[in-house]
């Protein structure tokens, strides 16, 4: 038989846990269904397909006919089903037991529905770390795919990447295939003739080698402009026809078949990495801008530019503390589940604990833990779904741990930043208090409704914000990669670009000039005293239901030049049950050594995110009727009511002594697949008290949260 060059097509389809039903359906109609229908018309094209667990579950329930088509394609050996972590986790950052369960669950699912255990595993976001060979080998995974970029970062030359390699960790091995960056950009954005020319040149240089295309199925219909390009203009049909016509020299071989029939070319000891764009996104914004400038400078020297690499995926935990907190919440829930005594295995409700394990695994879906073009950290519905799953899982665990439902407080470095937090847990709530960040509340879970209430995002500069000035809704007409596009979902988005000084926590003290207005508050122009807002407090006392924090500082604002008034600051928190819910109180005490020369305002800020700001069942109550959550203005105090009909809860804020609440929406501007968009991330609410001639001020705000 003549020696043939191999082309391996590995398509990955994914929808995250918590995504909207209409998004699943739209992607199904625009990409998943037409892509497989195209395959049916070309039986000579054999491919490997990976669908994430959340997407397969949805298809099984909503389009069982799709499973029938896939089964037929698998039966005639046109499709190889590829496994991985069931809920699409970043395997490297979840505990070993969870890694095993994610991989094994997927293998069992594919065997049950399609009659074969997979030999390959898709790595979510192609995030590789050197310990993964032993993880994958333990789950009987034979091969996985990374990018050619991973190999280049390990010192491989591009011409070495037309074959499989062996990766090893502590004596356990897995085969690695290198997805070709050139093919990722040619398919489906280049001309079909250009794809074939690339393959011919590779075949000439590497007889019996393999070129691997591994990328998202959403590129074929979901990405902007690609449905028309791939199906109406028949790019995909033309491509499949063209490669079928070249079978005299080109073998279209699924990855698993190639690995089974070809020996590895050698070892591959790869560093931590992902695809090039991801490593750039993981960099802090300032560094990312410098990185891009250097890349541009060497754009005419590709042999040098290819050596540039950004950060590791774990860099998102530093770049976005919200992602880090979510990750540590996931680890905490797993630890609590592991603490359920095994001796109670025969008596505990096994169904509840099985559900809790599934909730934990669901919460490991990667999308809400990062942000680039696709990442969902800025998508509140994805972030919230992860939180809700973790709240439910931890609540079930506490139910089955002796004493787990008794109110308690723990001094623990919850977010692993080197400074301790206070974690208050009761049957109705869990609250995370950060003395190191102004004595603020970083998270508050209302367990009765599995709702997380703070759940906001700090508005911070992103590297892509500078492109907004030149953004246009009209494109050139050419279909390009999503990484090269600049689109906006509404005009003049740049007016929403404002950046917070502090993390978006609750009960932050804002001391500012009385001349400042509500508009200044919304536009982040209060110029509040940093020592009060973000200073570190010491823990003076704490118990299961309360804590007292203390800080000594000086008020310089509005005082004569060069002088200030020393001030002792206390924050007293209490946590406890209330009818149908719970009550959280924060009392701020200021004790001055002497009277101020000029008055200042003292505010306590609340941050609450009830999501979906324009939905009628979520609102602020007012004398004029319900106000939607994008409300910007003033509402009378000292009591403010909010209601969330979707999560079935009601929040009452009581701030004795304040007559008006200042309210403004917190809105980010971020990138998504469809372009720049404005996203509601909660509301900031400020209760204010005036400090003038008195030497002592006491201010208090109480949250009452009730299930309805």
C-alpha positions in Angstrom: 0.0 0.0 0.0 1.2 3.5 -0.7 2.4 5.6 2.2 -0.1 8.2 3.2 0.0 11.3 5.2 -2.6 11.5 8.0 -5.1 14.2 8.9 -6.8 14.0 12.2 -9.8 16.1 13.0 -10.8 16.4 16.6 -13.8 18.6 17.3 -14.8 19.8 20.7 -18.3 21.0 21.6 -19.1 22.5 25.0 -21.7 24.5 26.9 -21.1 25.4 30.5 -23.1 24.4 33.5 -25.7 27.2 34.1 -25.8 28.5 30.5 -29.1 29.7 29.2 -31.5 27.2 27.6 -31.8 29.4 24.4 -28.0 29.3 24.0 -27.9 25.5 24.1 -30.7 25.4 21.5 -29.1 28.1 19.3 -25.7 26.4 19.3 -27.4 23.1 18.5 -29.2 24.4 15.5 -26.4 26.5 14.2 -23.4 24.2 14.7 -23.9 20.8 16.4 -26.7 19.6 14.2 -25.5 20.9 10.8 -22.0 19.8 11.4 -23.0 16.2 12.0 -25.4 16.3 9.1 -22.5 17.3 6.9 -20.5 14.3 8.2 -23.3 12.0 7.3 -23.0 13.1 3.7 -19.3 12.3 3.7 -18.7 8.7 5.0 -15.1 8.9 4.0 -14.3 11.5 6.5 -13.5 9.9 9.9 -13.3 12.2 12.9 -13.0 12.3 16.7 -15.7 14.2 18.5 -15.7 15.4 22.1 -18.9 16.7 23.7 -18.8 18.0 27.3 -21.0 16.3 29.9 -23.3 19.3 30.4 -23.9 19.4 26.7 -24.5 15.7 26.3 -27.0 15.8 29.2 -28.9 18.5 27.5 -28.9 16.8 24.2 -30.0 13.5 25.8 -33.0 15.3 27.3 -33.8 17.7 24.5 -32.6 16.1 21.2 -32.4 12.3 21.7 -32.5 12.0 17.9 -29.0 13.5 17.9 -27.8 10.6 20.0 -29.2 8.2 17.4 -27.2 9.9 14.6 -24.0 9.7 16.7 -24.6 6.1 17.6 -24.9 5.3 13.9 -21.7 7.2 13.0 -19.8 5.4 15.8 -21.1 2.0 14.7 -19.9 2.5 11.2 -16.5 3.7 12.6 -16.8 7.2 11.2 -16.8 8.8 14.6 -14.5 8.2 17.6 -16.0 9.6 20.8 -13.5 11.3 23.1 -13.7 11.5 26.9 -12.3 13.8 29.4 -13.6 15.4 32.6 -17.3 15.0 32.6 -18.2 18.6 33.6 -15.3 20.1 31.7 -13.0 21.0 34.7 -9.4 22.2 34.6 -8.1 18.8 35.8 -4.9 20.2 37.1 -6.6 22.4 39.8 -9.1 19.9 41.3 -8.4 17.3 43.9 -7.2 13.8 42.9 -10.4 12.1 43.9 -12.4 14.5 41.8 -10.0 14.1 38.9 -10.7 10.3 39.0 -14.4 10.7 39.3 -14.7 13.3 36.5 -12.7 11.0 34.1 -14.3 7.8 35.1 -17.9 9.2 34.9 -17.3 10.3 31.4 -15.9 7.0 30.3 -18.8 5.1 31.8 -21.3 7.6 30.2 -19.8 7.2 26.7 -19.7 3.4 27.0 -23.3 3.3 28.1 -24.7 5.5 25.4 -22.3 4.7 22.5 -21.0 1.3 23.2 -17.3 2.2 23.5 -15.0 3.4 26.3 -13.0 6.3 25.0 -9.2 5.9 24.5 -8.6 9.6 24.4 -9.4 12.6 26.7 -10.0 16.2 25.8 -8.3 18.6 28.2 -10.5 21.6 29.0 -9.0 24.7 27.5 -6.0 22.5 26.6 -4.5 23.3 30.0 -1.5 21.1 30.6 0.6 20.6 33.7 3.5 18.1 34.1 1.7 15.9 36.6 -1.2 15.1 34.2 0.3 11.9 32.6 -0.1 10.0 35.9 -3.7 11.4 36.4 -4.7 10.4 32.9 -3.0 7.0 32.9 -4.7 6.1 36.2 -8.1 6.6 34.3 -6.9 4.4 31.4 -6.6 7.3 29.0 -4.3 6.5 26.2 -3.9 9.9 24.6 -4.7 13.5 24.7 -4.3 16.6 22.6 -2.4 19.8 23.3 -1.3 22.6 21.0 1.9 22.8 19.0 2.6 25.8 21.2 3.0 23.6 24.2 5.8 21.7 22.4 7.5 24.9 21.1 7.6 26.1 24.7 9.5 22.9 25.6 12.1 23.5 22.9 10.6 21.5 20.0 11.1 22.7 16.5 7.9 23.0 14.4 9.0 20.3 11.9 9.2 17.8 14.8 5.4 18.0 15.5 3.9 15.7 12.9 3.6 12.7 15.1 2.7 11.4 18.6 5.0 11.7 21.6 5.1 10.1 25.0 4.6 12.2 28.2 5.5 10.6 31.5 5.1 11.5 35.2 6.5 9.2 37.9 6.5 6.2 35.6 3.0 6.7 34.2 2.6 7.6 30.6 0.2 9.1 28.1 0.5 9.8 24.4 0.4 13.5 23.2 -0.7 14.8 19.9 0.1 18.4 18.8 -2.7 20.4 17.4 -1.4 22.6 14.6 -1.9 26.3 15.1 -1.8 26.8 11.3 -4.8 24.5 10.9 -6.7 26.2 13.7 -6.6 29.5 11.8 -7.1 28.0 8.3 -10.1 25.9 9.3 -12.6 27.3 8.6 -11.3 30.8 8.0 -8.9 30.1 5.1 -9.6 29.0 1.6 -10.0 25.2 1.1 -7.2 25.3 -1.4 -4.9 26.8 1.2 -5.7 24.1 3.7 -4.9 21.4 1.1 -1.7 23.2 0.1 -0.6 23.2 3.8 -1.3 19.5 4.0 0.5 18.7 0.8 3.6 20.5 1.9 3.5 18.7 5.3 3.0 15.3 3.6 6.0 16.0 1.3 8.2 16.8 4.4 6.7 14.1 6.7 5.6 11.0 4.9 3.3 8.9 7.1 3.2 11.8 9.6 0.1 13.4 11.0 -1.3 16.9 11.1 -3.9 17.4 13.8 -6.7 19.9 13.9 -8.2 20.2 17.4 -10.6 23.0 18.1 -14.1 24.1 18.9 -17.2 22.8 16.9 -18.7 26.2 17.7 -16.3 27.7 15.0 -18.6 26.0 12.5 -21.8 28.1 12.9 -21.8 29.8 16.3 -18.9 32.2 16.0 -20.0 35.5 14.3 -20.4 35.1 10.6 -19.5 31.4 10.5 -23.0 30.0 10.0 -23.3 31.7 6.6 -19.6 31.0 5.8 -19.7 27.3 6.7 -23.2 26.3 5.6 -24.9 28.9 3.4 -21.6 29.5 1.5 -20.7 25.8 1.8 -17.2 26.1 3.1 -17.6 23.0 5.2 -19.2 21.0 2.4 -16.4 22.1 0.0 -13.7 21.2 2.6 -15.1 17.7 3.3 -15.5 17.0 -0.4 -12.0 18.2 -1.1 -10.3 16.0 1.5 -12.3 13.0 0.4 -11.1 13.5 -3.2 -7.5 13.3 -2.0 -7.5 9.9 -0.4 -4.8 8.7 -2.7 -2.2 10.5 -0.6 -4.3 11.7 2.5 -5.7 9.4 5.1 -8.4 11.0 7.4 -7.6 9.2 10.6 -9.2 9.6 14.0 -6.6 10.3 16.7 -7.2 7.1 18.6 -6.6 5.0 15.4 -3.3 6.8 14.7 -2.0 6.4 18.3 -2.8 2.7 18.2 -1.0 2.0 15.0 2.0 4.3 15.2 4.9 4.4 17.7 5.7 7.6 19.5 8.5 9.7 18.1 10.0 10.2 21.6 9.5 11.8 24.9 7.8 15.1 25.5 8.4 16.8 28.8 6.2 19.8 28.5 5.9 22.8 30.9 2.6 24.1 32.2 0.7 25.8 29.4 -2.4 26.2 27.3 -3.0 27.7 23.8 -1.2 31.0 23.1 -4.2 33.3 23.6 -5.0 31.7 27.0 -1.5 32.3 28.3 -1.8 35.9 27.3 -5.2 36.4 28.9 -3.9 35.0 32.2 -1.4 37.8 32.5 -2.1 40.8 34.7 -3.4 43.6 32.4 -0.4 45.8 32.6 2.0 42.9 31.8 -0.4 41.7 29.1 -0.2 45.1 27.3 3.6 45.0 27.5 3.6 41.4 26.3 1.4 42.3 23.3 3.7 45.3 22.4 6.8 43.0 22.4 4.9 40.5 20.2 4.0 43.2 17.8 7.6 44.4 17.7 8.8 41.0 16.6 5.8 40.2 14.4 8.2 40.1 11.4 10.5 37.6 13.1 8.1 34.6 13.7 11.0 32.3 14.7 11.5 34.6 17.7 7.9 35.5 18.3 7.1 31.8 18.6 9.2 31.6 21.7 7.2 34.1 23.6 4.8 32.6 26.2 2.5 34.3 28.7 1.4 33.0 32.1 0.0 29.7 33.3 -3.8 29.2 33.7 -3.5 29.4 37.5 -2.6 33.1 36.9 -6.3 33.8 36.7 -6.5 33.2 40.5 -4.2 36.2 41.0 -5.6 38.3 38.3 -9.2 37.8 39.5 -9.6 37.3 43.3 -13.2 36.5 42.5 -12.1 33.4 40.6 -9.7 32.5 43.4 -12.5 32.8 46.0 -14.8 30.6 43.9 -12.1 28.0 43.5 -11.4 27.9 47.3 -15.2 27.7 47.9 -15.1 24.5 45.7 -12.2 23.1 47.6 -13.9 23.8 50.9 -17.1 22.1 49.8 -15.1 19.0 48.8 -13.3 19.0 52.2 -16.7 19.2 54.0 -18.0 16.3 52.0 -14.9 14.3 52.7 -15.5 14.9 56.4 -18.8 13.1 56.5 -18.1 10.1 58.8 -17.7 6.8 56.9 -19.1 5.0 59.9 -22.5 6.4 59.1 -22.4 5.0 55.6 -25.2 2.5 56.3 -27.6 5.0 58.0 -27.0 8.3 56.1 -29.3 9.0 53.1 -27.0 7.8 50.3 -29.1 9.6 47.7 -28.4 13.0 49.3 -24.7 12.5 49.5 -24.6 11.2 45.9 -26.4 14.4 44.9 -23.9 16.5 46.9 -20.9 14.8 45.1 -22.6 15.6 41.7 -23.2 19.2 42.7 -19.5 19.5 43.6 -18.4 18.0 40.3 -20.8 20.3 38.4 -19.2 23.3 40.2 -15.8 22.4 38.7 -16.9 23.4 35.2 -14.1 25.7 34.2 -15.9 28.6 32.4 -16.7 30.8 35.5 -13.1 30.6 36.8 -11.4 32.7 34.1 -11.9 35.3 31.4 -10.6 35.8 27.9 -12.9 35.8 24.9 -14.9 32.8 26.0 -14.4 32.7 29.8 -17.4 33.4 31.9 -16.1 35.1 35.0 -17.9 38.2 33.9 -21.1 36.2 33.2 -23.1 36.4 36.5 -25.4 33.5 35.5 -22.4 31.1 35.1 -20.7 32.4 38.2 -23.9 32.1 40.2 -24.7 28.6 39.1 -21.3 27.4 40.4 -22.0 29.2 43.8 -25.5 27.7 44.0 -24.2 24.2 43.4 -21.5 24.6 46.1 -23.9 26.1 48.6 -26.2 23.1 48.2 -23.3 20.6 48.4 -21.8 22.1 51.5 -25.2 22.4 53.1 -25.9 18.7 52.6 -22.4 17.9 54.0 -23.0 19.9 57.1 -26.3 18.1 57.6 -24.5 14.7 57.8 -21.4 15.9 59.9 -22.0 15.6 63.7 -22.4 19.2 64.9 -22.3 20.5 61.3 -25.5 22.5 61.7 -24.5 24.2 65.0 -23.5 27.8 64.5 -19.7 28.2 64.5 -16.9 30.6 63.5 -13.6 29.5 62.1 -10.4 31.6 61.8 -8.9 30.3 58.6 -7.0 31.6 55.6 -9.9 30.8 53.4 -8.7 32.3 50.1 -5.0 31.4 50.8 -3.7 34.9 50.5 -1.6 34.5 53.7 -4.1 36.4 55.9 -6.8 34.9 58.0 -10.5 35.3 57.5 -13.5 34.7 59.8 -15.9 32.1 58.4 -19.3 32.2 60.1 -21.6 29.3 59.5 -25.2 28.7 60.7 -28.0 26.5 59.5 -29.4 29.4 57.4 -26.2 31.2 56.3 -22.5 31.2 55.7 -20.5 34.5 55.7 -16.9 35.2 55.0 -15.4 38.2 56.8 -12.1 39.7 55.7 -10.4 41.8 58.5 -7.5 42.4 56.1 -9.6 44.3 53.6 -11.4 46.9 55.6 -13.2 44.4 57.7 -15.6 43.7 54.8 -17.9 40.8 54.0 -16.6 39.1 50.9 -19.3 36.5 50.6 -22.7 35.8 52.1 -24.7 32.6 51.3 -28.4 32.3 52.2 -28.6 28.6 52.4 -32.4 28.3 52.5 -32.5 29.5 48.9 -29.0 28.4 47.8 -28.4 32.1 47.0 -25.1 34.0 47.2 -25.8 37.6 47.7 -22.6 39.7 47.3 -21.4 37.9 44.2 -20.1 41.0 42.4 -16.9 41.7 40.4 -14.5 44.5 40.8 -14.4 46.8 37.8 -10.8 46.8 36.6 -8.9 47.7 33.5 -8.7 45.0 30.8 -6.3 45.0 28.0 -9.0 45.1 25.4 -10.7 48.2 26.8 -8.4 50.4 24.7 -10.0 49.0 21.6 -13.4 50.4 22.4 -12.7 53.8 21.0 -12.3 52.3 17.6 -14.9 49.6 17.8 -17.5 49.5 15.2 -20.6 47.4 14.8 -20.0 47.1 11.1 -17.3 44.6 9.9 -15.3 44.5 6.7 -17.4 41.6 5.5 -14.6 39.1 5.7 -14.9 36.1 8.1 -12.0 36.1 10.6 -11.0 34.3 13.7 -12.8 35.5 16.8 -9.5 36.5 18.3 -9.1 39.1 15.6 -12.6 40.7 15.9 -13.7 43.9 17.5 -17.5 44.1 17.9 -19.8 45.9 20.3 -23.3 45.0 21.3 -24.4 48.6 22.0 -22.9 52.0 21.0 -20.9 54.2 23.3 -19.9 51.5 25.7 -16.8 53.4 26.7 -18.9 55.6 28.9 -19.3 52.7 31.3 -15.6 52.2 31.7 -14.9 53.0 35.3 -12.6 51.2 37.7 -13.2 50.4 41.4 -10.6 51.1 44.1 -11.7 48.2 46.2 -13.0 44.7 45.8 -16.8 44.6 45.6 -17.5 43.5 49.2 -20.2 44.6 51.7 -19.9 46.7 54.8 -17.0 48.8 53.6 -16.6 52.2 55.5 -16.5 55.2 53.2 -15.4 58.4 54.8 -15.7 61.4 52.4 -16.3 65.1 51.9 -20.0 66.1 52.5 -19.9 68.1 49.2 -19.7 64.8 47.3 -22.9 63.9 45.5 -24.7 60.7 44.6 -23.5 61.2 41.0 -19.9 61.3 42.4 -20.7 58.0 44.2 -21.9 56.3 41.1 -18.9 57.6 39.1 -16.5 56.5 41.8 -15.4 60.1 42.6 -16.0 60.1 46.3 -12.2 60.1 47.0 -12.9 58.2 50.2 -10.3 57.8 52.9 -8.3 54.6 52.0 -7.4 53.9 55.7 -11.1 53.4 56.6 -12.1 51.7 53.3 -9.3 49.3 52.8 -7.2 49.3 56.0 -6.5 46.1 57.9 -8.5 45.5 61.1 -7.4 43.3 64.0 -9.8 40.7 65.5 -10.5 41.8 69.0 -13.1 39.1 69.9 -15.1 36.5 68.1 -17.7 33.8 68.8 -20.1 31.6 66.9 -22.5 34.6 66.3 -20.4 37.7 66.5 -17.0 39.4 66.0 -15.5 42.7 67.0 -12.8 44.2 64.8 -10.6 47.2 65.7 -8.3 49.7 63.9 -6.6 52.9 64.9 -6.2 55.5 62.2 -6.3 59.3 61.6 -8.8 61.4 59.8 -7.0 63.9 57.6 -9.9 64.6 55.2 -11.2 68.2 55.5 -8.8 69.0 58.4 -6.1 71.8 58.4 -3.1 71.1 56.3 -0.6 68.9 58.1 -2.9 67.9 60.9 -5.3 65.1 61.5 -7.5 63.7 64.2 -6.7 60.3 65.7 -9.6 57.9 65.6 -10.4 54.4 67.0 -12.6 52.4 64.7 -14.6 49.4 65.8 -16.8 47.1 63.6 -19.1 44.8 65.4 -20.7 42.0 63.4 -23.5 39.7 64.5 -25.0 36.7 62.6 -28.0 34.8 63.6 -31.4 33.3 62.6 -34.5 35.3 62.0 -38.1 34.2 61.0 -37.9 32.4 57.7 -34.2 33.4 57.3 -31.3 35.1 58.9 -30.1 38.5 60.1 -26.7 40.1 59.7 -25.8 43.3 61.5 -22.7 45.6 61.2 -22.3 48.4 63.7 -19.5 50.9 63.1 -18.1 52.9 66.0 -15.8 55.9 65.6 -14.2 57.5 68.7 -12.1 60.6 68.1 -9.4 62.1 70.3 -10.8 65.6 69.6 -13.5 67.2 67.5 -13.0 67.6 63.8 -12.3 71.0 62.4 -14.7 70.4 59.5 -17.4 67.7 59.1 -17.1 64.5 57.1 -19.6 61.9 55.9 -19.4 58.3 57.1 -21.0 55.7 54.8 -21.5 52.0 55.1 -21.7 50.4 51.7 -23.8 47.4 50.8 -23.3 45.3 47.6 -26.0 42.9 46.5 -26.4 41.1 43.2 -29.8 39.6 42.4 -29.0 39.1 38.7 -31.2 39.8 35.7 -31.6 43.5 36.4 -34.6 44.1 34.1 -36.7 41.1 35.1 -40.0 42.1 36.7 -39.7 39.7 39.5 -36.5 41.3 40.8 -36.7 44.9 42.1 -36.3 47.6 44.7 -39.5 48.7 46.4 -40.3 52.4 46.3 -43.3 54.7 46.8 -43.5 55.0 43.1 -43.7 51.3 42.6 -41.0 48.6 41.9 -37.7 49.8 40.5 -35.7 47.4 38.4 -32.2 46.6 39.6 -30.5 48.9 37.2 -32.1 51.7 39.2 -29.8 54.7 39.7 -30.8 57.4 42.2 -32.0 57.9 45.7 -34.6 56.0 47.8 -35.8 57.1 51.2 -34.4 55.5 54.4 -34.0 54.2 56.9 -35.5 51.0 55.5 -35.0 49.6 52.0 -36.7 46.5 50.6 -35.4 44.3 47.7 -37.2 41.2 46.3 -36.1 38.4 44.2 -38.9 36.3 42.9 -36.6 33.9 41.0 -34.6 32.9 44.0 -37.7 33.4 46.2 -36.2 35.7 48.8 -36.7 39.2 50.2 -33.9 41.4 51.6 -34.6 44.3 54.0 -31.8 46.8 54.8 -32.3 48.9 57.9 -29.9 51.8 58.6 -31.2 53.7 61.7 -30.4 57.4 61.5 -30.1 57.7 57.7 -32.8 59.3 55.7 -31.7 58.4 52.1 -30.0 55.5 50.4 -27.7 56.2 47.4 -28.1 53.5 44.8 -26.2 52.8 41.6 -25.7 49.7 39.4 -22.3 48.0 39.1 -21.7 47.3 35.4 -18.7 45.9 33.8 -17.7 46.1 30.1 -16.2 42.8 29.0 -15.6 40.7 25.9 -17.7 37.8 24.8 -18.1 35.7 21.7 -20.5 38.3 20.2 -18.4 41.4 21.1 -18.1 43.9 23.9 -21.0 44.0 26.2 -22.3 45.7 29.4 -23.1 43.3 32.2 -24.9 44.0 35.5 -22.8 42.8 38.4 -25.0 44.0 41.3 -25.9 47.2 43.0 -23.9 49.4 45.3 -26.0 51.0 48.1 -24.7 53.6 50.5 -26.2 54.6 53.9 -24.7 57.8 55.3 -24.2 59.6 58.6 -22.7 63.0 59.3 -19.7 63.3 61.6 -19.1 66.9 62.7 -18.7 68.3 66.2 -19.3 65.1 68.1 -16.3 62.9 69.1 -18.3 59.7 68.9 -20.3 58.2 66.1 -22.3 55.0 66.0 -23.7 53.8 62.7 -25.5 50.5 62.2 -26.9 48.6 59.2 -28.9 45.4 59.4 -29.7 42.9 56.7 -32.7 40.7 57.1 -33.0 37.9 54.5 -36.2 35.9 54.3 -37.4 33.1 52.1 -40.7 33.9 50.4 
